Amino acid sequence: MLRRSHRVDNGQWAEAKVRRLLEQQGWRCEACRWQCRYGELDLVLSKGEGSQRCLLVVEVKSRRRRGLDGWGAASVTRAKRQKLAKAMACWQAEQPWHAACFIRVVVALVPLPPCQDDVTWISIDDLPDQCRD
């Protein structure tokens, strides 16, 4: 049980770090750890106004050290990307005022302490169209 709660604390710490970094760049958090039957959206943030409004969906992956999965990048499989697309479609259905927004989906790879590396950002360009519209 201790190991699981430690993992949850690491995930929450990493999500908070990513959220702070993005808020410092002018992004506003719309949802944090939003869940539906298809899965969870770690962070959904917005920036801009009117037709220039953009949504950023962030999948946060944290690791203590770099392994074969490159801080967690390998865990974002095609199946995971499809789940993200379905979850984002559900989120949009509940938030119709965001329907006209441009959407970008990224993975934030967060090294956990004691590692001092920066957060690595990876754009997910090959999600199904329903997530990008």
RAGIUR-V735846 format. One record per helix or strand of 2 or more residues. SS is the DSSP state (H for helix, E for strand). FROM is the first residue (numbers start at 1). TO is the last residue. If there is no record, write none. Layout:
# RAGIUR-V735846
SS | FROM | TO
SS | FROM | TO
This chain:
# RAGIUR-V735846
H | 2 | 24
E | 28 | 36
E | 39 | 47
H | 50 | 52
E | 54 | 63
H | 70 | 75
H | 78 | 94
H | 96 | 98
E | 102 | 111
E | 120 | 123
H | 129 | 132
